[in-house]
Amino acid sequence: MLREKVEAVLGKVKPLLQRDGGDVELVDVQDDGVVKVRLTGACSGCPMSTMTLKNAIEETIRKEIPEIKSVVQVK
């Protein structure tokens, strides 16, 4: 259930990333409220990817799903 909620929120963020040639994929949603994602395309090598991860992806997910504690990037 939580995974589906996270997927839905990521669906709102993806168009913004895809507009710039990047994307995000959900890797895992852990029981402790940590979401693991992989940035792909232009986002994977972008020097601004940390800001994108925290300011766009994590902020949006945490706003809509308060039980999520953090979002981390995996390779």
N, CA, C, O and CB atoms as a CASP TS submission, in Angstrom:
PFRMAT TS
TARGET T0000
AUTHOR 0000-0000-0000
METHOD Language model
MODEL 1
PARENT N/A
ATOM      1  N   MET     1       0.819  -1.199   0.000  1.00  0.00           N
ATOM      2  CA  MET     1       0.000   0.000   0.000  1.00  0.00           C
ATOM      3  C   MET     1       0.868   1.271   0.000  1.00  0.00           C
ATOM      4  O   MET     1       0.625   2.195  -0.776  1.00  0.00           O
ATOM      5  CB  MET     1      -0.935  -0.006   1.213  1.00  0.00           C
ATOM      6  N   LEU     2       1.870   1.303   0.869  1.00  0.00           N
ATOM      7  CA  LEU     2       2.747   2.466   0.935  1.00  0.00           C
ATOM      8  C   LEU     2       3.532   2.629  -0.366  1.00  0.00           C
ATOM      9  O   LEU     2       3.732   3.743  -0.850  1.00  0.00           O
ATOM     10  CB  LEU     2       3.710   2.344   2.126  1.00  0.00           C
ATOM     11  N   ARG     3       3.968   1.509  -0.918  1.00  0.00           N
ATOM     12  CA  ARG     3       4.713   1.553  -2.177  1.00  0.00           C
ATOM     13  C   ARG     3       3.869   2.193  -3.286  1.00  0.00           C
ATOM     14  O   ARG     3       4.375   2.992  -4.073  1.00  0.00           O
ATOM     15  CB  ARG     3       5.152   0.131  -2.592  1.00  0.00           C
ATOM     16  N   GLU     4       2.586   1.837  -3.342  1.00  0.00           N
ATOM     17  CA  GLU     4       1.697   2.398  -4.362  1.00  0.00           C
ATOM     18  C   GLU     4       1.528   3.906  -4.181  1.00  0.00           C
ATOM     19  O   GLU     4       1.462   4.651  -5.159  1.00  0.00           O
ATOM     20  CB  GLU     4       0.327   1.707  -4.313  1.00  0.00           C
ATOM     21  N   LYS     5       1.461   4.348  -2.931  1.00  0.00           N
ATOM     22  CA  LYS     5       1.357   5.790  -2.661  1.00  0.00           C
ATOM     23  C   LYS     5       2.605   6.518  -3.154  1.00  0.00           C
ATOM     24  O   LYS     5       2.514   7.579  -3.772  1.00  0.00           O
ATOM     25  CB  LYS     5       1.152   6.048  -1.148  1.00  0.00           C
ATOM     26  N   VAL     6       3.772   5.935  -2.874  1.00  0.00           N
ATOM     27  CA  VAL     6       5.033   6.556  -3.298  1.00  0.00           C
ATOM     28  C   VAL     6       5.105   6.592  -4.823  1.00  0.00           C
ATOM     29  O   VAL     6       5.512   7.599  -5.402  1.00  0.00           O
ATOM     30  CB  VAL     6       6.253   5.785  -2.715  1.00  0.00           C
ATOM     31  N   GLU     7       4.711   5.499  -5.473  1.00  0.00           N
ATOM     32  CA  GLU     7       4.698   5.455  -6.949  1.00  0.00           C
ATOM     33  C   GLU     7       3.806   6.564  -7.502  1.00  0.00           C
ATOM     34  O   GLU     7       4.168   7.222  -8.478  1.00  0.00           O
ATOM     35  CB  GLU     7       4.205   4.066  -7.457  1.00  0.00           C
ATOM     36  N   ALA     8       2.649   6.774  -6.887  1.00  0.00           N
ATOM     37  CA  ALA     8       1.725   7.808  -7.354  1.00  0.00           C
ATOM     38  C   ALA     8       2.335   9.200  -7.234  1.00  0.00           C
ATOM     39  O   ALA     8       2.189  10.021  -8.139  1.00  0.00           O
ATOM     40  CB  ALA     8       0.419   7.745  -6.566  1.00  0.00           C
ATOM     41  N   VAL     9       3.016   9.470  -6.127  1.00  0.00           N
ATOM     42  CA  VAL     9       3.650  10.776  -5.944  1.00  0.00           C
ATOM     43  C   VAL     9       4.805  10.944  -6.923  1.00  0.00           C
ATOM     44  O   VAL     9       4.984  12.019  -7.494  1.00  0.00           O
ATOM     45  CB  VAL     9       4.149  10.942  -4.493  1.00  0.00           C
ATOM     46  N   LEU    10       5.584   9.894  -7.117  1.00  0.00           N
ATOM     47  CA  LEU    10       6.674   9.976  -8.103  1.00  0.00           C
ATOM     48  C   LEU    10       6.124  10.267  -9.492  1.00  0.00           C
ATOM     49  O   LEU    10       6.773  10.940 -10.293  1.00  0.00           O
ATOM     50  CB  LEU    10       7.490   8.667  -8.123  1.00  0.00           C
ATOM     51  N   GLY    11       4.933   9.763  -9.776  1.00  0.00           N
ATOM     52  CA  GLY    11       4.298  10.039 -11.066  1.00  0.00           C
ATOM     53  C   GLY    11       4.063  11.520 -11.295  1.00  0.00           C
ATOM     54  O   GLY    11       4.017  11.977 -12.437  1.00  0.00           O
ATOM     55  N   LYS    12       3.913  12.271 -10.211  1.00  0.00           N
ATOM     56  CA  LYS    12       3.730  13.723 -10.322  1.00  0.00           C
ATOM     57  C   LYS    12       5.059  14.435 -10.558  1.00  0.00           C
ATOM     58  O   LYS    12       5.097  15.484 -11.202  1.00  0.00           O
ATOM     59  CB  LYS    12       3.062  14.275  -9.057  1.00  0.00           C
ATOM     60  N   VAL    13       6.149  13.867 -10.039  1.00  0.00           N
ATOM     61  CA  VAL    13       7.475  14.488 -10.140  1.00  0.00           C
ATOM     62  C   VAL    13       8.152  14.149 -11.475  1.00  0.00           C
ATOM     63  O   VAL    13       8.889  14.966 -12.028  1.00  0.00           O
ATOM     64  CB  VAL    13       8.364  14.032  -8.969  1.00  0.00           C
ATOM     65  N   LYS    14       7.899  12.952 -11.979  1.00  0.00           N
ATOM     66  CA  LYS    14       8.578  12.461 -13.184  1.00  0.00           C
ATOM     67  C   LYS    14       8.508  13.412 -14.376  1.00  0.00           C
ATOM     68  O   LYS    14       9.530  13.616 -15.031  1.00  0.00           O
ATOM     69  CB  LYS    14       7.993  11.147 -13.581  1.00  0.00           C
ATOM     70  N   PRO    15       7.349  14.007 -14.693  1.00  0.00           N
ATOM     71  CA  PRO    15       7.314  14.905 -15.860  1.00  0.00           C
ATOM     72  C   PRO    15       8.304  16.063 -15.775  1.00  0.00           C
ATOM     73  O   PRO    15       8.854  16.491 -16.789  1.00  0.00           O
ATOM     74  CB  PRO    15       5.925  15.460 -16.028  1.00  0.00           C
ATOM     75  N   LEU    16       8.529  16.568 -14.566  1.00  0.00           N
ATOM     76  CA  LEU    16       9.493  17.660 -14.390  1.00  0.00           C
ATOM     77  C   LEU    16      10.907  17.196 -14.721  1.00  0.00           C
ATOM     78  O   LEU    16      11.670  17.915 -15.366  1.00  0.00           O
ATOM     79  CB  LEU    16       9.439  18.202 -12.950  1.00  0.00           C
ATOM     80  N   LEU    17      11.250  15.990 -14.276  1.00  0.00           N
ATOM     81  CA  LEU    17      12.582  15.447 -14.542  1.00  0.00           C
ATOM     82  C   LEU    17      12.735  15.074 -16.014  1.00  0.00           C
ATOM     83  O   LEU    17      13.772  15.329 -16.627  1.00  0.00           O
ATOM     84  CB  LEU    17      12.848  14.221 -13.657  1.00  0.00           C
ATOM     85  N   GLN    18      11.694  14.469 -16.567  1.00  0.00           N
ATOM     86  CA  GLN    18      11.744  14.019 -17.953  1.00  0.00           C
ATOM     87  C   GLN    18      11.849  15.188 -18.917  1.00  0.00           C
ATOM     88  O   GLN    18      12.419  15.055 -19.999  1.00  0.00           O
ATOM     89  CB  GLN    18      10.520  13.188 -18.280  1.00  0.00           C
ATOM     90  N   ARG    19      11.309  16.314 -18.534  1.00  0.00           N
ATOM     91  CA  ARG    19      11.395  17.520 -19.372  1.00  0.00           C
ATOM     92  C   ARG    19      12.853  17.916 -19.603  1.00  0.00           C
ATOM     93  O   ARG    19      13.197  18.485 -20.639  1.00  0.00           O
ATOM     94  CB  ARG    19      10.624  18.692 -18.718  1.00  0.00           C
ATOM     95  N   ASP    20      13.708  17.604 -18.617  1.00  0.00           N
ATOM     96  CA  ASP    20      15.125  17.936 -18.720  1.00  0.00           C
ATOM     97  C   ASP    20      15.990  16.728 -19.094  1.00  0.00           C
ATOM     98  O   ASP    20      17.215  16.786 -18.990  1.00  0.00           O
ATOM     99  CB  ASP    20      15.607  18.522 -17.412  1.00  0.00           C
ATOM    100  N   GLY    21      15.356  15.640 -19.528  1.00  0.00           N
ATOM    101  CA  GLY    21      16.102  14.468 -19.973  1.00  0.00           C
ATOM    102  C   GLY    21      16.455  13.479 -18.877  1.00  0.00           C
ATOM    103  O   GLY    21      17.246  12.563 -19.100  1.00  0.00           O
ATOM    104  N   GLY    22      15.883  13.652 -17.711  1.00  0.00           N
ATOM    105  CA  GLY    22      16.161  12.746 -16.600  1.00  0.00           C
ATOM    106  C   GLY    22      14.941  11.943 -16.213  1.00  0.00           C
ATOM    107  O   GLY    22      13.898  12.032 -16.860  1.00  0.00           O
ATOM    108  N   ASP    23      15.071  11.164 -15.163  1.00  0.00           N
ATOM    109  CA  ASP    23      13.955  10.376 -14.656  1.00  0.00           C
ATOM    110  C   ASP    23      14.318   9.845 -13.280  1.00  0.00           C
ATOM    111  O   ASP    23      15.462   9.951 -12.840  1.00  0.00           O
ATOM    112  CB  ASP    23      13.599   9.214 -15.624  1.00  0.00           C
ATOM    113  N   VAL    24      13.330   9.274 -12.610  1.00  0.00           N
ATOM    114  CA  VAL    24      13.537   8.657 -11.303  1.00  0.00           C
ATOM    115  C   VAL    24      12.775   7.345 -11.281  1.00  0.00           C
ATOM    116  O   VAL    24      11.657   7.253 -11.787  1.00  0.00           O
ATOM    117  CB  VAL    24      13.074   9.599 -10.139  1.00  0.00           C
ATOM    118  N   GLU    25      13.391   6.332 -10.689  1.00  0.00           N
ATOM    119  CA  GLU    25      12.695   5.056 -10.540  1.00  0.00           C
ATOM    120  C   GLU    25      12.732   4.632  -9.079  1.00  0.00           C
ATOM    121  O   GLU    25      13.733   4.820  -8.387  1.00  0.00           O
ATOM    122  CB  GLU    25      13.328   3.965 -11.444  1.00  0.00           C
ATOM    123  N   LEU    26      11.640   4.065  -8.631  1.00  0.00           N
ATOM    124  CA  LEU    26      11.533   3.598  -7.259  1.00  0.00           C
ATOM    125  C   LEU    26      12.247   2.269  -7.120  1.00  0.00           C
ATOM    126  O   LEU    26      11.982   1.335  -7.877  1.00  0.00           O
ATOM    127  CB  LEU    26      10.061   3.472  -6.831  1.00  0.00           C
ATOM    128  N   VAL    27      13.151   2.179  -6.158  1.00  0.00           N
ATOM    129  CA  VAL    27      13.893   0.943  -5.900  1.00  0.00           C
ATOM    130  C   VAL    27      13.263   0.189  -4.736  1.00  0.00           C
ATOM    131  O   VAL    27      13.042  -1.018  -4.825  1.00  0.00           O
ATOM    132  CB  VAL    27      15.380   1.246  -5.604  1.00  0.00           C
ATOM    133  N   ASP    28      12.970   0.903  -3.633  1.00  0.00           N
ATOM    134  CA  ASP    28      12.456   0.228  -2.448  1.00  0.00           C
ATOM    135  C   ASP    28      11.779   1.225  -1.519  1.00  0.00           C
ATOM    136  O   ASP    28      12.140   2.401  -1.472  1.00  0.00           O
ATOM    137  CB  ASP    28      13.584  -0.506  -1.713  1.00  0.00           C
ATOM    138  N   VAL    29      10.797   0.736  -0.788  1.00  0.00           N
ATOM    139  CA  VAL    29      10.190   1.490   0.309  1.00  0.00           C
ATOM    140  C   VAL    29      10.366   0.611   1.538  1.00  0.00           C
ATOM    141  O   VAL    29       9.781  -0.468   1.633  1.00  0.00           O
ATOM    142  CB  VAL    29       8.649   1.846   0.034  1.00  0.00           C
ATOM    143  N   GLN    30      11.176   1.082   2.473  1.00  0.00           N
ATOM    144  CA  GLN    30      11.492   0.282   3.653  1.00  0.00           C
ATOM    145  C   GLN    30      10.480   0.519   4.765  1.00  0.00           C
ATOM    146  O   GLN    30       9.811   1.551   4.800  1.00  0.00           O
ATOM    147  CB  GLN    30      12.900   0.600   4.149  1.00  0.00           C
ATOM    148  N   ASP    31      10.375  -0.444   5.670  1.00  0.00           N
ATOM    149  CA  ASP    31       9.436  -0.356   6.784  1.00  0.00           C
ATOM    150  C   ASP    31       9.730   0.816   7.722  1.00  0.00           C
ATOM    151  O   ASP    31       8.837   1.298   8.418  1.00  0.00           O
ATOM    152  CB  ASP    31       9.456  -1.644   7.566  1.00  0.00           C
ATOM    153  N   ASP    32      10.987   1.272   7.737  1.00  0.00           N
ATOM    154  CA  ASP    32      11.358   2.386   8.622  1.00  0.00           C
ATOM    155  C   ASP    32      11.070   3.758   8.006  1.00  0.00           C
ATOM    156  O   ASP    32      11.450   4.781   8.575  1.00  0.00           O
ATOM    157  CB  ASP    32      12.832   2.291   8.974  1.00  0.00           C
ATOM    158  N   GLY    33      10.398   3.788   6.839  1.00  0.00           N
ATOM    159  CA  GLY    33      10.022   5.058   6.226  1.00  0.00           C
ATOM    160  C   GLY    33      11.062   5.645   5.304  1.00  0.00           C
ATOM    161  O   GLY    33      10.976   6.819   4.946  1.00  0.00           O
ATOM    162  N   VAL    34      12.049   4.853   4.909  1.00  0.00           N
ATOM    163  CA  VAL    34      13.076   5.319   3.982  1.00  0.00           C
ATOM    164  C   VAL    34      12.719   4.827   2.579  1.00  0.00           C
ATOM    165  O   VAL    34      12.449   3.644   2.369  1.00  0.00           O
ATOM    166  CB  VAL    34      14.500   4.815   4.412  1.00  0.00           C
ATOM    167  N   VAL    35      12.722   5.751   1.633  1.00  0.00           N
ATOM    168  CA  VAL    35      12.455   5.435   0.234  1.00  0.00           C
ATOM    169  C   VAL    35      13.776   5.470  -0.517  1.00  0.00           C
ATOM    170  O   VAL    35      14.538   6.431  -0.401  1.00  0.00           O
ATOM    171  CB  VAL    35      11.421   6.430  -0.391  1.00  0.00           C
ATOM    172  N   LYS    36      14.046   4.428  -1.283  1.00  0.00           N
ATOM    173  CA  LYS    36      15.260   4.382  -2.106  1.00  0.00           C
ATOM    174  C   LYS    36      14.865   4.558  -3.556  1.00  0.00           C
ATOM    175  O   LYS    36      13.980   3.868  -4.062  1.00  0.00           O
ATOM    176  CB  LYS    36      16.039   3.045  -1.904  1.00  0.00           C
ATOM    177  N   VAL    37      15.535   5.497  -4.224  1.00  0.00           N
ATOM    178  CA  VAL    37      15.259   5.778  -5.631  1.00  0.00           C
ATOM    179  C   VAL    37      16.561   5.786  -6.422  1.00  0.00           C
ATOM    180  O   VAL    37      17.647   5.929  -5.861  1.00  0.00           O
ATOM    181  CB  VAL    37      14.521   7.127  -5.788  1.00  0.00           C
ATOM    182  N   ARG    38      16.432   5.633  -7.712  1.00  0.00           N
ATOM    183  CA  ARG    38      17.579   5.721  -8.620  1.00  0.00           C
ATOM    184  C   ARG    38      17.275   6.829  -9.624  1.00  0.00           C
ATOM    185  O   ARG    38      16.254   6.798 -10.310  1.00  0.00           O
ATOM    186  CB  ARG    38      17.860   4.340  -9.350  1.00  0.00           C
ATOM    187  N   LEU    39      18.167   7.797  -9.700  1.00  0.00           N
ATOM    188  CA  LEU    39      18.044   8.848 -10.706  1.00  0.00           C
ATOM    189  C   LEU    39      18.684   8.344 -11.994  1.00  0.00           C
ATOM    190  O   LEU    39      19.776   7.778 -11.970  1.00  0.00           O
ATOM    191  CB  LEU    39      18.711  10.185 -10.226  1.00  0.00           C
ATOM    192  N   THR    40      18.011   8.549 -13.101  1.00  0.00           N
ATOM    193  CA  THR    40      18.502   8.051 -14.380  1.00  0.00           C
ATOM    194  C   THR    40      18.542   9.175 -15.411  1.00  0.00           C
ATOM    195  O   THR    40      18.093  10.292 -15.152  1.00  0.00           O
ATOM    196  CB  THR    40      17.623   6.896 -14.881  1.00  0.00           C
ATOM    197  N   GLY    41      19.081   8.862 -16.568  1.00  0.00           N
ATOM    198  CA  GLY    41      19.170   9.846 -17.646  1.00  0.00           C
ATOM    199  C   GLY    41      20.058  11.005 -17.242  1.00  0.00           C
ATOM    200  O   GLY    41      21.092  10.817 -16.602  1.00  0.00           O
ATOM    201  N   ALA    42      19.649  12.193 -17.617  1.00  0.00           N
ATOM    202  CA  ALA    42      20.448  13.388 -17.324  1.00  0.00           C
ATOM    203  C   ALA    42      20.616  13.617 -15.825  1.00  0.00           C
ATOM    204  O   ALA    42      21.593  14.229 -15.396  1.00  0.00           O
ATOM    205  CB  ALA    42      19.806  14.612 -17.958  1.00  0.00           C
ATOM    206  N   CYS    43      19.668  13.128 -15.028  1.00  0.00           N
ATOM    207  CA  CYS    43      19.739  13.318 -13.569  1.00  0.00           C
ATOM    208  C   CYS    43      20.877  12.525 -12.926  1.00  0.00           C
ATOM    209  O   CYS    43      21.405  12.928 -11.890  1.00  0.00           O
ATOM    210  CB  CYS    43      18.418  12.915 -12.929  1.00  0.00           C
ATOM    211  N   SER    44      21.252  11.412 -13.529  1.00  0.00           N
ATOM    212  CA  SER    44      22.248  10.551 -12.894  1.00  0.00           C
ATOM    213  C   SER    44      23.620  11.202 -12.787  1.00  0.00           C
ATOM    214  O   SER    44      24.367  10.903 -11.855  1.00  0.00           O
ATOM    215  CB  SER    44      22.367   9.264 -13.658  1.00  0.00           C
ATOM    216  N   GLY    45      23.964  12.069 -13.704  1.00  0.00           N
ATOM    217  CA  GLY    45      25.276  12.699 -13.656  1.00  0.00           C
ATOM    218  C   GLY    45      25.232  14.189 -13.386  1.00  0.00           C
ATOM    219  O   GLY    45      26.256  14.869 -13.450  1.00  0.00           O
ATOM    220  N   CYS    46      24.066  14.689 -13.090  1.00  0.00           N
ATOM    221  CA  CYS    46      23.899  16.135 -12.912  1.00  0.00           C
ATOM    222  C   CYS    46      24.441  16.596 -11.560  1.00  0.00           C
ATOM    223  O   CYS    46      24.168  15.972 -10.535  1.00  0.00           O
ATOM    224  CB  CYS    46      22.418  16.520 -13.040  1.00  0.00           C
ATOM    225  N   PRO    47      25.204  17.682 -11.556  1.00  0.00           N
ATOM    226  CA  PRO    47      25.725  18.193 -10.291  1.00  0.00           C
ATOM    227  C   PRO    47      24.616  18.708  -9.358  1.00  0.00           C
ATOM    228  O   PRO    47      24.844  18.873  -8.159  1.00  0.00           O
ATOM    229  CB  PRO    47      26.723  19.306 -10.564  1.00  0.00           C
ATOM    230  N   MET    48      23.447  18.954  -9.891  1.00  0.00           N
ATOM    231  CA  MET    48      22.318  19.437  -9.093  1.00  0.00           C
ATOM    232  C   MET    48      21.425  18.297  -8.606  1.00  0.00           C
ATOM    233  O   MET    48      20.374  18.547  -8.014  1.00  0.00           O
ATOM    234  CB  MET    48      21.492  20.422  -9.904  1.00  0.00           C
ATOM    235  N   SER    49      21.828  17.050  -8.847  1.00  0.00           N
ATOM    236  CA  SER    49      20.958  15.916  -8.525  1.00  0.00           C
ATOM    237  C   SER    49      20.638  15.814  -7.033  1.00  0.00           C
ATOM    238  O   SER    49      19.543  15.381  -6.675  1.00  0.00           O
ATOM    239  CB  SER    49      21.605  14.630  -8.989  1.00  0.00           C
ATOM    240  N   THR    50      21.554  16.197  -6.169  1.00  0.00           N
ATOM    241  CA  THR    50      21.279  16.151  -4.728  1.00  0.00           C
ATOM    242  C   THR    50      20.175  17.134  -4.369  1.00  0.00           C
ATOM    243  O   THR    50      19.288  16.817  -3.575  1.00  0.00           O
ATOM    244  CB  THR    50      22.556  16.464  -3.916  1.00  0.00           C
ATOM    245  N   MET    51      20.228  18.309  -4.945  1.00  0.00           N
ATOM    246  CA  MET    51      19.172  19.299  -4.705  1.00  0.00           C
ATOM    247  C   MET    51      17.844  18.807  -5.253  1.00  0.00           C
ATOM    248  O   MET    51      16.807  18.964  -4.609  1.00  0.00           O
ATOM    249  CB  MET    51      19.537  20.650  -5.340  1.00  0.00           C
ATOM    250  N   THR    52      17.872  18.213  -6.439  1.00  0.00           N
ATOM    251  CA  THR    52      16.656  17.670  -7.029  1.00  0.00           C
ATOM    252  C   THR    52      16.073  16.599  -6.125  1.00  0.00           C
ATOM    253  O   THR    52      14.865  16.567  -5.887  1.00  0.00           O
ATOM    254  CB  THR    52      16.935  17.099  -8.427  1.00  0.00           C
ATOM    255  N   LEU    53      16.930  15.722  -5.624  1.00  0.00           N
ATOM    256  CA  LEU    53      16.490  14.638  -4.758  1.00  0.00           C
ATOM    257  C   LEU    53      15.834  15.182  -3.492  1.00  0.00           C
ATOM    258  O   LEU    53      14.745  14.741  -3.125  1.00  0.00           O
ATOM    259  CB  LEU    53      17.670  13.735  -4.395  1.00  0.00           C
ATOM    260  N   LYS    54      16.468  16.114  -2.836  1.00  0.00           N
ATOM    261  CA  LYS    54      15.959  16.619  -1.558  1.00  0.00           C
ATOM    262  C   LYS    54      14.841  17.648  -1.734  1.00  0.00           C
ATOM    263  O   LYS    54      13.816  17.564  -1.057  1.00  0.00           O
ATOM    264  CB  LYS    54      17.092  17.234  -0.761  1.00  0.00           C
ATOM    265  N   ASN    55      15.024  18.610  -2.628  1.00  0.00           N
ATOM    266  CA  ASN    55      14.078  19.716  -2.747  1.00  0.00           C
ATOM    267  C   ASN    55      12.844  19.399  -3.577  1.00  0.00           C
ATOM    268  O   ASN    55      11.787  19.990  -3.353  1.00  0.00           O
ATOM    269  CB  ASN    55      14.765  20.888  -3.337  1.00  0.00           C
ATOM    270  N   ALA    56      12.951  18.498  -4.509  1.00  0.00           N
ATOM    271  CA  ALA    56      11.788  18.181  -5.346  1.00  0.00           C
ATOM    272  C   ALA    56      11.184  16.838  -4.959  1.00  0.00           C
ATOM    273  O   ALA    56      10.006  16.758  -4.612  1.00  0.00           O
ATOM    274  CB  ALA    56      12.180  18.172  -6.829  1.00  0.00           C
ATOM    275  N   ILE    57      11.985  15.795  -5.018  1.00  0.00           N
ATOM    276  CA  ILE    57      11.459  14.446  -4.808  1.00  0.00           C
ATOM    277  C   ILE    57      11.102  14.210  -3.344  1.00  0.00           C
ATOM    278  O   ILE    57       9.954  13.887  -3.038  1.00  0.00           O
ATOM    279  CB  ILE    57      12.475  13.401  -5.271  1.00  0.00           C
ATOM    280  N   GLU    58      12.061  14.364  -2.438  1.00  0.00           N
ATOM    281  CA  GLU    58      11.793  14.088  -1.029  1.00  0.00           C
ATOM    282  C   GLU    58      10.727  15.018  -0.458  1.00  0.00           C
ATOM    283  O   GLU    58       9.828  14.570   0.253  1.00  0.00           O
ATOM    284  CB  GLU    58      13.073  14.216  -0.220  1.00  0.00           C
ATOM    285  N   GLU    59      10.820  16.279  -0.760  1.00  0.00           N
ATOM    286  CA  GLU    59       9.859  17.242  -0.225  1.00  0.00           C
ATOM    287  C   GLU    59       8.435  16.920  -0.676  1.00  0.00           C
ATOM    288  O   GLU    59       7.497  16.997   0.117  1.00  0.00           O
ATOM    289  CB  GLU    59      10.237  18.660  -0.656  1.00  0.00           C
ATOM    290  N   THR    60       8.277  16.565  -1.936  1.00  0.00           N
ATOM    291  CA  THR    60       6.950  16.234  -2.456  1.00  0.00           C
ATOM    292  C   THR    60       6.412  14.962  -1.813  1.00  0.00           C
ATOM    293  O   THR    60       5.250  14.913  -1.411  1.00  0.00           O
ATOM    294  CB  THR    60       6.996  16.074  -3.980  1.00  0.00           C
ATOM    295  N   ILE    61       7.243  13.941  -1.716  1.00  0.00           N
ATOM    296  CA  ILE    61       6.805  12.681  -1.112  1.00  0.00           C
ATOM    297  C   ILE    61       6.435  12.888   0.358  1.00  0.00           C
ATOM    298  O   ILE    61       5.385  12.421   0.798  1.00  0.00           O
ATOM    299  CB  ILE    61       7.908  11.608  -1.241  1.00  0.00           C
ATOM    300  N   ARG    62       7.268  13.570   1.111  1.00  0.00           N
ATOM    301  CA  ARG    62       7.018  13.755   2.545  1.00  0.00           C
ATOM    302  C   ARG    62       5.797  14.632   2.803  1.00  0.00           C
ATOM    303  O   ARG    62       5.107  14.460   3.807  1.00  0.00           O
ATOM    304  CB  ARG    62       8.241  14.368   3.216  1.00  0.00           C
ATOM    305  N   LYS    63       5.534  15.563   1.906  1.00  0.00           N
ATOM    306  CA  LYS    63       4.362  16.424   2.055  1.00  0.00           C
ATOM    307  C   LYS    63       3.072  15.598   1.896  1.00  0.00           C
ATOM    308  O   LYS    63       2.100  15.807   2.621  1.00  0.00           O
ATOM    309  CB  LYS    63       4.402  17.581   1.013  1.00  0.00           C
ATOM    310  N   GLU    64       3.079  14.673   0.954  1.00  0.00           N
ATOM    311  CA  GLU    64       1.884  13.884   0.667  1.00  0.00           C
ATOM    312  C   GLU    64       1.790  12.594   1.482  1.00  0.00           C
ATOM    313  O   GLU    64       0.698  12.063   1.683  1.00  0.00           O
ATOM    314  CB  GLU    64       1.846  13.551  -0.792  1.00  0.00           C
ATOM    315  N   ILE    65       2.930  12.095   1.947  1.00  0.00           N
ATOM    316  CA  ILE    65       2.952  10.853   2.729  1.00  0.00           C
ATOM    317  C   ILE    65       3.808  11.109   3.975  1.00  0.00           C
ATOM    318  O   ILE    65       5.008  10.833   3.968  1.00  0.00           O
ATOM    319  CB  ILE    65       3.519   9.635   1.878  1.00  0.00           C
ATOM    320  N   PRO    66       3.200  11.632   5.035  1.00  0.00           N
ATOM    321  CA  PRO    66       3.962  12.028   6.232  1.00  0.00           C
ATOM    322  C   PRO    66       4.748  10.900   6.897  1.00  0.00           C
ATOM    323  O   PRO    66       5.730  11.173   7.587  1.00  0.00           O
ATOM    324  CB  PRO    66       3.029  12.610   7.235  1.00  0.00           C
ATOM    325  N   GLU    67       4.348   9.649   6.711  1.00  0.00           N
ATOM    326  CA  GLU    67       5.068   8.548   7.351  1.00  0.00           C
ATOM    327  C   GLU    67       6.423   8.253   6.712  1.00  0.00           C
ATOM    328  O   GLU    67       7.211   7.480   7.257  1.00  0.00           O
ATOM    329  CB  GLU    67       4.224   7.309   7.315  1.00  0.00           C
ATOM    330  N   ILE    68       6.696   8.864   5.563  1.00  0.00           N
ATOM    331  CA  ILE    68       8.010   8.719   4.931  1.00  0.00           C
ATOM    332  C   ILE    68       8.989   9.649   5.638  1.00  0.00           C
ATOM    333  O   ILE    68       8.730  10.842   5.794  1.00  0.00           O
ATOM    334  CB  ILE    68       7.944   9.037   3.396  1.00  0.00           C
ATOM    335  N   LYS    69      10.113   9.085   6.060  1.00  0.00           N
ATOM    336  CA  LYS    69      11.120   9.849   6.822  1.00  0.00           C
ATOM    337  C   LYS    69      12.158  10.505   5.916  1.00  0.00           C
ATOM    338  O   LYS    69      12.553  11.648   6.145  1.00  0.00           O
ATOM    339  CB  LYS    69      11.826   8.937   7.820  1.00  0.00           C
ATOM    340  N   SER    70      12.602   9.775   4.884  1.00  0.00           N
ATOM    341  CA  SER    70      13.618  10.335   3.997  1.00  0.00           C
ATOM    342  C   SER    70      13.620   9.586   2.666  1.00  0.00           C
ATOM    343  O   SER    70      13.069   8.494   2.533  1.00  0.00           O
ATOM    344  CB  SER    70      15.016  10.271   4.657  1.00  0.00           C
ATOM    345  N   VAL    71      14.257  10.215   1.702  1.00  0.00           N
ATOM    346  CA  VAL    71      14.448   9.622   0.378  1.00  0.00           C
ATOM    347  C   VAL    71      15.938   9.626   0.103  1.00  0.00           C
ATOM    348  O   VAL    71      16.593  10.663   0.210  1.00  0.00           O
ATOM    349  CB  VAL    71      13.653  10.403  -0.741  1.00  0.00           C
ATOM    350  N   VAL    72      16.477   8.463  -0.251  1.00  0.00           N
ATOM    351  CA  VAL    72      17.909   8.347  -0.526  1.00  0.00           C
ATOM    352  C   VAL    72      18.109   7.819  -1.935  1.00  0.00           C
ATOM    353  O   VAL    72      17.285   7.078  -2.470  1.00  0.00           O
ATOM    354  CB  VAL    72      18.604   7.423   0.506  1.00  0.00           C
ATOM    355  N   GLN    73      19.217   8.220  -2.513  1.00  0.00           N
ATOM    356  CA  GLN    73      19.569   7.778  -3.865  1.00  0.00           C
ATOM    357  C   GLN    73      20.473   6.559  -3.785  1.00  0.00           C
ATOM    358  O   GLN    73      21.393   6.504  -2.969  1.00  0.00           O
ATOM    359  CB  GLN    73      20.262   8.915  -4.660  1.00  0.00           C
ATOM    360  N   VAL    74      20.200   5.593  -4.635  1.00  0.00           N
ATOM    361  CA  VAL    74      21.067   4.419  -4.772  1.00  0.00           C
ATOM    362  C   VAL    74      21.560   4.372  -6.205  1.00  0.00           C
ATOM    363  O   VAL    74      20.928   4.924  -7.106  1.00  0.00           O
ATOM    364  CB  VAL    74      20.316   3.093  -4.388  1.00  0.00           C
ATOM    365  N   LYS    75      22.678   3.719  -6.411  1.00  0.00           N
ATOM    366  CA  LYS    75      23.246   3.620  -7.764  1.00  0.00           C
ATOM    367  C   LYS    75      22.696   2.418  -8.488  1.00  0.00           C
ATOM    368  O   LYS    75      23.058   2.170  -9.638  1.00  0.00           O
ATOM    369  CB  LYS    75      24.772   3.540  -7.712  1.00  0.00           C
TER
END
